Amino acid sequence: MGKRFNIAYLISHKTVGYPLGIQNGIRNAIEEQGHNLINIMDLLPSNTFLEWSHNYIHAAFELAARMDFDAYVVPVGVVNAFNSRSSGKFAMKYVELLDPKKTLLIEEYHEGYRCITKDNKPGIRQLIRHLIEYHGYRKICFLSGPATSFGAKERETVYFEEMERHGLPVEDRMFARGIFSGACDEVVEELLSKNPDVEAIACASDHMAETVYRVMKKHGLTPGKDIAVTGFDDVLIAAEMTPPLTTVRLSAYDLAYKAGYEVIRLCEGKPQETDCIESLFVHRLSCGETVKENDSKLVQLMSQTPVDREAMAKQLLEDVAEAASKQVKQECYPRFKNFIDKIYNVLMDRENRGSGHIVGQDDIVDIFRYDYSKFFSLKKFGDAVTDCYDYAASRLEGDQKIWILNEQARFQRIMRKNIAEQYDQNIWDSQKRQHYITRITMDALMNSMDRKKAFKAMFENLINLGVKDAALLSFSEPIEYFHRNSIHMGDNLYLEVALSDGEIRVPETPESYKIFRLVENFMSQDMSKHALLQLDPSFTVGALLTGREMIGVLIVGPSIIDSTELVRVYHQMAVGMQHLELIHHEQELIEVLNRNNLRLSRESEHDMLTGVFNRRGFMNNLEQRISHAIMYDKFNSKAAIFYMDMDGLKQINDTYGHDEGDFAIRNSADILSKAFGNGLVGRQGGDEFLGFCLLDGSVVVEPGDMIPKVDKLMEEFNEKSGKPFKLRISIGHMEFPIDFNTMKNLSSYMESADTMLYENKRKRKGLK
């Protein structure tokens, strides 16, 4: 095989109905050809219209445009369907960000691009004519889609044309607009209230018809009996609604499947083969019939002579398959063939009837075993096999017919049991997935003080969700994406954490990657070992969005989670990462604040000129020293407080200037600090100082010993200073015990020390 092409599919957050069919079709087609499909998540957080939905879509297109893909596939109609406030050119505004030579559009035609369109008109025209000509309805209302949707316009145009062609007036109250996803209960309520005599409601989507069913039921009305209801798209639920929904089939799967092959032809430089898919009318019971003949293709094959059992097996597989690729169908075909052989032999062979039960629990388990169960519908399987029983019973009479009907009833009981168990299991699995999804943010919060540990905990939840490969990368600075014509993102992304084959790696420092080489780095062309992640051919890339900012990119390999749940994973990862960033910035701010507080504390407690404590700092530290001494069993030990005053500072200032005076003050403080060692020294102000020490021998034993100690240090300084003046300090002191009354009596001790200072000062002057 030649080069593996990397194909980007834009907008993939929906996993129901039409968008799911598009997603499955493009995925299967790309994988069958051996190429890589990268889903670009649009990250719309709900199924309903958002006021600013275009911002999310804008971010997805900008991200895709910056990455190096071989081609892009854009479902234009789906993109337009999720925006309620812009013109029909909404999607093209963002498609223009992509290289037109590498872009394939589906659903709509736009000049300058390779396109695969769909023709909504044939099927909807046949449906409207069926309501008018077959049933004779005259009051037919139409529930259309958004005005921005080309497909909605096509469908409503046919409705107006056919009503006019048959001479049936359409009043304004008979026409309404909703949204394709079906969240339009109020619109349906208003349509019913304004049209009490309505006979039929034609809807522009099956999900809209589902809403009509719901609202009618609330008012005690029965679809197909009181009011005929039709849809469009033939989504998976259409045939399972009660009654089964008459609709129009324009297979989203087929449309996207064809697009998957066309986009590879585009990459290979080959001409286009497919350009349009036509819609087909699907006749069921919701338009007014009470009984509908069995037109099952499986039964038609069963009734042929000779019967082609291989064709029956393939038809059963097609009837049951929902999203299976060719490879999955090929792997499962032998089991379906064995089952058809068994059921045909018994139903159609008189000799084998009554010899045993036809279908048992083991047959169901064999068909829906292992990981293949997610590709097939139990409900459709039950319906298909029931059709076979019905056909066999219609050909028999008497005991043989009764035996077939009993077998059918038994089979249906088994199917109901399996469907109920599958439903319960799906609920349980969904609850487990929601638990792990919500834990992503919780684990980020719980481990926010340790960034590396937090990222690891967040990714452990991905492992529990069945993800084997993933990577989270951040931008150096958040990028604003809200309300901008262009998003200016840098070239570099930084790998924060990677999950490869089930193992989590958190780099000590984030590793740098170029945004336009993400696919090359994380998904090699030949799947060789040099790729950082060994991803399967289909994986997802999406921006991590918080509020108005894009903070990073998350790459996720295949898993058990669908796209709707994956959107929640992206939002949880974004919120968790944002929290870690906030905590990181908070810690930086706290460190700065602490440094500033330390600086301010030092400035508030230290004398700017000398660096020793000021009075406030001295008293605070004195109190701490005393408390510490009491706490550590130095109760009733002795301490001393000192008052000290420089001699002759005024004369130094007057004679030699204030710079020399400052010199004298600073050096006096240094000498006192040296003398008091691990005691305390503070500047009271001017030429006055305070001192404190414990009389434990570490500084002095007797407070009077401090005076000769200071004098000696002063003389040593004076001999070396070279100054025309000498430094001298007078000292007064007071000795006191350390006990619980020390702080209460401290003021009196300090007064006594101050009094002694002046006595010593007078004595010093007398000596002179």
PyMOL commands that set and color helices and strands:
alter all, ss='L'
color gray80, all
select helices_A, chain A and resi 17-32+53-66+76-81+90-95+100-102+121-134+150-165+172-174+185-194+206-218+238-240+252-267+297-302+309-320+326-348+350-352+361-367+370-375+378-394+398-446+451-464+515-522+563-605+615-631+649-656+658-676+703-721+742-767
alter helices_A, ss='H'
color red, helices_A
select strands_A, chain A and resi 6-10+36-40+71-75+103-107+114-119+140-144+175-177+200-203+228-230+247-249+276-278+280-282+470-480+492-500+503-505+511-514+538-546+549-556+613-614+638-646+680-685+688-694+729-737
alter strands_A, ss='S'
color yellow, strands_A
deselect
rebuild
show_as cartoon
